[in-house]
């Protein structure tokens, strides 16, 4: 059973710290990718999801889930990346209604060029600020929260 929470609940300090940390890191990663690579963080995320998928493609519904976006939000994002030539839509052979988002060669190259900037930012703004023990503890603590089955 879920416990009632009030504004005075001392546990909310952890929630606020999590939100502030997330917002700050994402803001910095976004700024660096935009400034150095002229690429939005959400676009980078799409390219990573597709690059790591089998055959470098995902069904649109799978991609939306991986990006934590609504289906319509993912569709708008993919439409823009299709226009830029980084992603292409491919019809699903087994389901005429289904579509795949597929990473193009240009999209893969764009990801390859932007990755050093992003990974440097992740290290600078997050990984390097925590000890190995703290990172392991954080991963362990966040696992039950990020588990979709919870």
C-alpha positions in Angstrom: 0.0 0.0 0.0 1.3 3.5 -0.9 2.0 5.8 2.0 0.5 9.3 2.0 3.1 12.0 1.2 3.0 15.6 2.5 5.1 18.6 1.6 6.9 18.1 4.9 7.9 14.5 4.1 11.7 14.4 4.5 11.9 11.8 1.7 11.0 14.5 -0.8 14.5 15.9 -0.5 15.8 12.9 -2.4 13.1 13.4 -5.0 14.0 17.1 -5.4 17.8 16.2 -5.6 17.1 13.6 -8.3 15.0 16.1 -10.3 17.6 18.9 -10.0 20.5 16.5 -11.0 18.6 15.1 -13.9 17.6 18.6 -15.2 21.1 20.0 -14.8 22.8 17.1 -16.6 20.3 17.0 -19.4 20.5 20.7 -19.9 24.3 20.6 -20.2 24.3 17.6 -22.5 21.7 19.3 -24.7 23.7 22.6 -24.8 26.9 20.8 -25.7 25.4 18.7 -28.4 23.6 21.7 -29.9 26.6 24.0 -29.7 29.3 21.6 -30.9 27.3 19.2 -33.1 24.1 21.1 -34.0 22.1 18.1 -32.8 19.3 18.0 -30.3 19.7 15.5 -27.4 16.4 13.8 -28.4 17.7 13.4 -32.0 20.9 11.8 -30.6 18.8 9.4 -28.5 16.8 8.3 -31.6 20.1 7.7 -33.5 21.5 5.7 -30.6 18.3 3.6 -30.2 18.4 2.7 -33.9 22.1 2.1 -34.1 21.9 -0.4 -31.2 18.8 -2.2 -32.5 19.0 -5.3 -34.7 19.4 -4.4 -38.4 19.5 -0.7 -37.1 15.8 -0.4 -37.1 12.8 -0.5 -34.8 9.1 -0.6 -35.2 7.7 2.9 -34.5 5.9 1.6 -31.4 9.1 0.1 -30.0 11.0 3.3 -30.7 8.4 5.4 -28.9 8.6 3.1 -25.9 12.5 3.2 -25.9 12.4 7.0 -26.1 9.7 7.3 -23.4 7.6 9.3 -25.8 4.0 9.1 -27.0 3.4 7.5 -30.4 2.5 10.9 -31.8 5.6 12.5 -30.3 7.9 9.8 -31.7 6.2 10.2 -35.1 6.8 13.9 -35.2 10.5 13.4 -34.2 11.0 10.7 -36.8 9.3 12.9 -39.5 11.9 15.6 -38.8 14.8 13.1 -38.9 13.5 11.6 -42.2 13.5 15.1 -43.7 17.1 15.5 -42.6 18.0 12.1 -44.2 19.1 10.6 -40.9 16.3 8.1 -40.6 14.0 6.4 -43.2 10.6 4.8 -42.8 10.3 1.2 -44.0 7.1 -0.7 -44.4 6.7 -3.8 -42.4 6.5 -6.8 -44.8 4.5 -9.0 -42.3 2.1 -6.2 -41.2 1.0 -3.6 -43.8 0.0 -1.2 -41.0 3.3 -1.4 -39.3 6.3 0.8 -40.0 9.9 0.6 -39.1 12.2 3.5 -38.4 15.6 2.7 -39.9 18.9 4.4 -39.5 20.4 5.6 -42.7 24.1 5.7 -43.4 24.0 9.5 -43.0 22.3 9.0 -39.6 25.0 6.5 -38.5 27.7 8.9 -39.6 26.0 11.8 -37.7 25.8 9.6 -34.6 29.5 8.6 -34.9 30.6 12.2 -35.1 28.4 13.4 -32.2 29.1 10.5 -29.8 32.5 11.8 -28.5 30.8 15.1 -27.5 27.9 13.3 -25.8 30.1 10.8 -24.0 32.5 13.5 -22.8 29.5 15.3 -21.4 28.2 12.3 -19.6 31.6 11.7 -18.1 32.1 15.4 -17.1 28.6 16.1 -15.8 27.8 12.8 -14.2 30.3 9.9 -14.1 33.3 11.8 -13.0 31.4 13.4 -10.1 30.7 10.1 -8.4 32.9 7.3 -7.1 32.7 3.8 -8.5 30.9 2.8 -5.3 28.4 5.6 -5.6 27.7 4.7 -9.2 27.1 1.1 -8.3 24.8 2.1 -5.4 22.9 4.6 -7.6 22.3 1.9 -10.2 21.1 -0.5 -7.5 18.8 2.1 -6.0 17.3 3.2 -9.2 16.7 -0.3 -10.7 13.4 -0.8 -8.8 12.2 2.6 -9.9 13.1 2.3 -13.6 11.8 -1.3 -13.9 8.7 -1.1 -16.1 7.2 -4.1 -14.3 7.0 -2.3 -11.0 
